[in-house]
Amino acid sequence: MSEPSINEGKNRPGTDRFGIKQQQLKHYQPVPTPKCVYACFGTLAVLFLLFGIIALAMSDSVIDVEQRYDDSPGCRGQDQCEITLEVTEKMDGPVYFYYMLD
C-alpha cells in the first residue's frame, strides 16, 4: 500500500465543521484606473452642476409676499380676520399659496 500524500486533496474544496462546502462563484471585480475615476467624477460633476443651475433658475422665479397681521387693527382680539395682500409683480399660473405661522 502506498502512503497518502500530504498534497492529496489540495484541489478539493474544504468543508467546515458542519460538512458544508464553500461555493466558488464566478465574479467580476472592477479595478478603478485613474482614467475611469476621472471620467466618473467628471460625469457626476457635470450632472450635479446642471441640476444646481436648473434648481437656481427655478428658485429665482419664486415671488415672496409677507405681511404681519398681529398688530393689524382689524384683527386685534378676534378669532377671524380678513387680510388683503397686494402683489406688485406679475404672477403666471398656477399660483401656490403657503401660510406661515411664527
N, CA, C and O of each residue as an XYZ file, in Angstrom:
408
protein
N       0.828     -1.171      0.000
C       0.000      0.000      0.000
C       0.871      1.232      0.000
O       1.958      1.278      0.576
N       0.337      2.222     -0.673
C       1.116      3.453     -0.730
C       0.633      4.404      0.360
O      -0.533      4.398      0.756
N       1.554      5.202      0.817
C       1.241      6.199      1.841
C       0.455      7.349      1.209
O       0.777      7.738      0.086
N      -0.568      7.917      1.878
C      -1.267      9.068      1.322
C      -0.338     10.280      1.309
O       0.378     10.552      2.272
N      -0.374     10.984      0.211
C       0.474     12.162      0.038
C      -0.076     13.327      0.852
O      -1.280     13.424      1.093
N       0.833     14.213      1.270
C       0.417     15.397      2.030
C      -0.391     16.337      1.136
O      -1.326     16.982      1.609
N      -0.045     16.422     -0.146
C      -0.721     17.313     -1.076
C      -2.012     16.727     -1.629
O      -2.715     17.383     -2.397
N      -2.326     15.497     -1.242
C      -3.542     14.885     -1.746
C      -4.757     15.623     -1.169
O      -4.845     15.828      0.042
N      -5.678     16.014     -2.025
C      -6.871     16.726     -1.573
C      -6.705     18.232     -1.543
O      -7.603     18.925     -1.066
N      -5.596     18.768     -2.032
C      -5.401     20.217     -2.044
C      -6.359     20.903     -3.008
O      -6.744     22.049     -2.776
N      -6.757     20.218     -4.098
C      -7.622     20.823     -5.097
C      -9.095     20.625     -4.788
O      -9.950     21.098     -5.536
N      -9.396     19.958     -3.737
C     -10.778     19.737     -3.362
C     -11.228     20.846     -2.424
O     -10.462     21.301     -1.575
N     -12.486     21.282     -2.584
C     -12.968     22.326     -1.669
C     -13.062     21.806     -0.255
O     -13.451     20.662     -0.019
N     -12.703     22.654      0.674
C     -12.745     22.261      2.076
C     -14.154     22.316      2.621
O     -15.042     22.928      2.027
N     -14.346     21.690      3.724
C     -15.641     21.727      4.394
C     -15.435     22.311      5.780
O     -14.359     22.203      6.368
N     -16.476     22.922      6.280
C     -16.377     23.438      7.643
C     -16.797     22.344      8.614
O     -16.973     21.192      8.219
N     -16.956     22.697      9.867
C     -17.245     21.670     10.878
C     -18.641     21.078     10.735
O     -18.924     20.040     11.334
N     -19.541     21.723      9.941
C     -20.875     21.189      9.733
C     -20.980     20.385      8.445
O     -22.063     19.902      8.114
N     -19.878     20.228      7.708
C     -19.882     19.449      6.480
C     -20.422     20.208      5.285
O     -20.845     19.590      4.308
N     -20.417     21.550      5.338
C     -20.922     22.366      4.234
C     -19.743     22.814      3.389
O     -18.742     23.297      3.917
N     -19.859     22.654      2.086
C     -18.792     23.063      1.185
C     -19.014     24.506      0.738
O     -20.151     24.922      0.516
N     -17.942     25.256      0.608
C     -17.996     26.647      0.160
C     -18.110     26.675     -1.356
O     -17.331     26.019     -2.048
N     -19.069     27.425     -1.879
C     -19.206     27.550     -3.323
C     -18.267     28.634     -3.834
O     -18.071     29.664     -3.189
N     -17.705     28.388     -4.976
C     -16.871     29.374     -5.641
C     -17.628     29.863     -6.871
O     -17.756     29.126     -7.849
N     -18.129     31.090     -6.836
C     -18.884     31.659     -7.938
C     -17.991     32.553     -8.766
O     -17.093     33.215     -8.246
N     -18.248     32.565    -10.066
C     -17.510     33.476    -10.931
C     -17.971     34.891    -10.624
O     -19.160     35.126    -10.410
N     -17.058     35.814    -10.600
C     -17.404     37.189    -10.306
C     -16.485     38.120    -11.068
O     -15.424     37.731    -11.557
N     -16.929     39.361    -11.150
C     -16.148     40.392    -11.810
C     -15.855     41.469    -10.786
O     -16.772     42.007    -10.167
N     -14.612     41.779    -10.608
C     -14.222     42.822     -9.665
C     -13.492     43.903    -10.446
O     -12.338     43.720    -10.832
N     -14.165     45.039    -10.684
C     -13.529     46.089    -11.473
C     -12.363     46.725    -10.711
O     -12.405     46.888     -9.491
N     -11.350     47.069    -11.451
C     -10.195     47.744    -10.879
C     -10.268     49.203    -11.333
O     -10.114     49.485    -12.521
N     -10.502     50.132    -10.403
C     -10.646     51.531    -10.811
C      -9.306     52.134    -11.227
O      -8.408     52.325    -10.407
N      -9.198     52.422    -12.495
C      -8.000     53.082    -13.003
C      -8.191     54.581    -12.874
O      -9.328     55.043    -12.787
N      -7.117     55.352    -12.859
C      -7.270     56.814    -12.744
C      -8.135     57.404    -13.862
O      -8.916     58.324    -13.615
N      -8.007     56.889    -15.075
C      -8.799     57.415    -16.189
C     -10.289     57.178    -15.953
O     -11.109     58.054    -16.229
N     -10.638     56.003    -15.446
C     -12.033     55.668    -15.162
C     -12.590     56.520    -14.013
O     -13.726     56.990    -14.068
N     -11.778     56.707    -12.985
C     -12.213     57.503    -11.837
C     -12.433     58.955    -12.247
O     -13.426     59.562    -11.843
N     -11.521     59.528    -13.047
C     -11.688     60.906    -13.518
C     -12.928     61.040    -14.386
O     -13.643     62.038    -14.298
N     -13.186     60.048    -15.219
C     -14.376     60.099    -16.077
C     -15.651     60.044    -15.238
O     -16.592     60.793    -15.499
N     -15.691     59.174    -14.243
C     -16.881     59.077    -13.378
C     -17.099     60.358    -12.582
O     -18.218     60.868    -12.512
N     -16.038     60.873    -11.986
C     -16.174     62.120    -11.223
C     -16.543     63.283    -12.122
O     -17.346     64.130    -11.728
N     -15.984     63.346    -13.309
C     -16.328     64.413    -14.249
C     -17.775     64.349    -14.676
O     -18.450     65.376    -14.748
N     -18.260     63.152    -14.961
C     -19.661     62.981    -15.349
C     -20.586     63.386    -14.206
O     -21.570     64.092    -14.427
N     -20.284     62.949    -12.996
C     -21.111     63.333    -11.843
C     -21.062     64.839    -11.595
O     -22.074     65.445    -11.245
N     -19.888     65.443    -11.775
C     -19.762     66.887    -11.566
C     -20.626     67.647    -12.566
O     -21.289     68.615    -12.194
N     -20.631     67.228    -13.819
C     -21.449     67.902    -14.836
C     -22.935     67.724    -14.528
O     -23.710     68.672    -14.657
N     -23.340     66.516    -14.120
C     -24.747     66.283    -13.795
C     -25.204     67.129    -12.604
O     -26.277     67.732    -12.640
N     -24.383     67.168    -11.551
C     -24.760     67.972    -10.383
C     -24.727     69.459    -10.684
O     -25.523     70.215    -10.128
N     -23.825     69.894    -11.551
C     -23.781     71.299    -11.945
C     -25.042     71.670    -12.714
O     -25.625     72.726    -12.472
N     -25.468     70.817    -13.636
C     -26.708     71.074    -14.376
C     -27.911     71.093    -13.436
O     -28.786     71.951    -13.558
N     -27.953     70.154    -12.507
C     -29.052     70.132    -11.534
C     -29.064     71.406    -10.696
O     -30.131     71.962    -10.438
N     -27.896     71.877    -10.267
C     -27.818     73.103     -9.483
C     -28.255     74.323    -10.268
O     -28.936     75.195     -9.728
N     -27.875     74.398    -11.533
C     -28.278     75.536    -12.367
C     -29.789     75.542    -12.569
O     -30.421     76.596    -12.494
N     -30.369     74.373    -12.823
C     -31.823     74.289    -13.004
C     -32.548     74.653    -11.711
O     -33.541     75.381    -11.752
N     -32.073     74.164    -10.566
C     -32.707     74.481     -9.279
C     -32.598     75.968     -8.969
O     -33.544     76.560     -8.448
N     -31.460     76.580     -9.281
C     -31.282     78.015     -9.039
C     -32.192     78.835     -9.937
O     -32.776     79.821     -9.488
N     -32.320     78.444    -11.199
C     -33.196     79.170    -12.117
C     -34.655     79.062    -11.680
O     -35.409     80.029    -11.791
N     -35.053     77.898    -11.189
C     -36.437     77.744    -10.743
C     -36.708     78.519     -9.452
O     -37.806     79.045     -9.268
N     -35.726     78.592     -8.565
C     -35.950     79.303     -7.309
C     -35.937     80.820     -7.512
O     -36.477     81.555     -6.685
N     -35.333     81.294     -8.593
C     -35.343     82.738     -8.868
C     -36.716     83.214     -9.315
O     -37.005     84.408     -9.234
N     -37.569     82.311     -9.783
C     -38.890     82.714    -10.258
C     -39.938     82.736     -9.140
O     -41.109     83.002     -9.409
N     -39.550     82.469     -7.918
C     -40.480     82.458     -6.789
C     -40.723     83.891     -6.323
O     -39.785     84.672     -6.163
N     -41.986     84.223     -6.109
C     -42.360     85.544     -5.602
C     -42.800     85.372     -4.156
O     -43.681     84.568     -3.855
N     -42.183     86.128     -3.274
C     -42.457     86.017     -1.847
C     -43.119     87.299     -1.368
O     -42.566     88.387     -1.527
N     -44.308     87.170     -0.780
C     -45.041     88.319     -0.241
C     -45.318     88.010      1.225
O     -45.895     86.973      1.554
N     -44.901     88.923      2.101
C     -45.119     88.736      3.536
C     -45.890     89.915      4.100
O     -45.710     91.058      3.680
N     -46.746     89.617      5.051
C     -47.474     90.680      5.741
C     -47.797     90.208      7.147
O     -48.390     89.146      7.335
N     -47.410     90.991      8.118
C     -47.743     90.681      9.510
C     -49.152     91.184      9.793
O     -49.546     92.255      9.333
N     -49.893     90.408     10.544
C     -51.263     90.800     10.858
C     -51.536     90.804     12.355
O     -52.669     91.048     12.768
N     -50.518     90.539     13.182
C     -50.774     90.507     14.620
C     -51.023     91.893     15.204
O     -51.688     92.020     16.232
N     -50.496     92.933     14.558
C     -50.750     94.289     15.065
C     -51.716     95.057     14.170
O     -51.829     96.278     14.279
N     -52.409     94.349     13.292
C     -53.396     94.987     12.422
C     -54.633     95.351     13.244
O     -55.088     94.548     14.057
N     -55.184     96.558     13.041
C     -56.335     96.967     13.869
C     -57.583     96.115     13.625
O     -58.411     95.994     14.528
N     -57.747     95.531     12.457
C     -58.944     94.728     12.172
C     -58.877     93.329     12.761
O     -59.890     92.632     12.791
N     -57.690     92.893     13.240
C     -57.543     91.517     13.727
C     -57.279     91.435     15.220
O     -57.165     90.330     15.751
N     -57.180     92.525     15.896
C     -56.823     92.520     17.303
C     -57.959     91.952     18.152
O     -59.058     92.505     18.183
N     -57.682     90.843     18.841
C     -58.652     90.276     19.762
C     -59.765     89.486     19.103
O     -60.751     89.159     19.764
N     -59.641     89.168     17.827
C     -60.698     88.414     17.144
C     -60.168     87.041     16.740
O     -58.967     86.857     16.540
N     -61.087     86.081     16.624
C     -60.700     84.746     16.172
C     -60.480     84.701     14.667
O     -59.629     83.954     14.185
N     -61.239     85.493     13.925
C     -61.120     85.528     12.475
C     -60.923     86.961     12.022
O     -61.481     87.896     12.596
N     -60.115     87.116     10.974
C     -59.952     88.439     10.396
C     -59.659     88.287      8.914
O     -59.309     87.203      8.447
N     -59.803     89.372      8.184
C     -59.603     89.363      6.739
C     -58.404     90.238      6.409
O     -58.330     91.393      6.830
N     -57.458     89.672      5.644
C     -56.234     90.377      5.264
C     -56.200     90.479      3.744
O     -56.531     89.519      3.048
N     -55.806     91.626      3.234
C     -55.651     91.826      1.795
C     -54.173     91.957      1.489
O     -53.484     92.804      2.057
N     -53.690     91.122      0.596
C     -52.291     91.166      0.172
C     -52.201     91.862     -1.175
O     -53.002     91.600     -2.073
N     -51.229     92.745     -1.314
C     -51.006     93.416     -2.587
C     -49.740     92.857     -3.215
O     -48.654     92.959     -2.643
N     -49.883     92.269     -4.389
C     -48.761     91.704     -5.123
C     -48.453     92.656     -6.262
O     -49.307     92.936     -7.102
N     -47.213     93.156     -6.282
C     -46.839     94.156     -7.289
C     -46.212     93.528     -8.534
O     -46.025     94.214     -9.539
N     -45.891     92.254     -8.485
C     -45.270     91.588     -9.632
C     -46.289     90.705    -10.329
O     -47.245     90.235     -9.710
N     -46.080     90.479    -11.632
C     -46.972     89.626    -12.406
C     -46.685     88.160    -12.064
O     -45.533     87.727    -12.044
N     -47.739     87.421    -11.801
C     -47.603     86.013    -11.449
C     -48.360     85.179    -12.474
O     -49.569     85.338    -12.642
N     -47.648     84.293    -13.154
C     -48.279     83.370    -14.082
C     -48.774     82.153    -13.310
O     -48.192     81.769    -12.295
N     -49.840     81.558    -13.796
C     -50.407     80.397    -13.132
C     -49.614     79.147    -13.405
O     -48.869     79.106    -14.384
N     -49.737     78.157    -12.609
C     -50.525     78.073    -11.388
C     -49.825     78.786    -10.231
O     -48.597     78.806    -10.152
N     -50.613     79.363     -9.348
C     -50.094     80.093     -8.190
C     -50.330     79.231     -6.953
O     -51.446     78.776     -6.702
N     -49.274     79.016     -6.195
C     -49.361     78.244     -4.948
C     -49.242     79.198     -3.774
O     -48.427     80.120     -3.789
N     -50.064     78.969     -2.752
C     -50.130     79.834     -1.595
C     -49.705     79.046     -0.366
O     -50.227     77.963     -0.103
N     -48.755     79.594      0.385
C     -48.279     78.961      1.624
C     -48.514     79.924      2.772
O     -48.233     81.117      2.656
N     -49.023     79.415      3.866
C     -49.334     80.206      5.048
C     -48.319     79.845      6.127
O     -48.121     78.668      6.427
N     -47.673     80.858      6.713
C     -46.625     80.607      7.696
C     -47.008     81.221      9.039
O     -47.485     82.354      9.099
N     -46.799     80.472     10.105
C     -47.018     80.973     11.456
C     -45.663     81.051     12.166
O     -44.852     80.128     12.078
N     -45.435     82.132     12.850
C     -44.215     82.277     13.647
C     -44.495     82.050     15.100
O     -43.584     82.132     15.924
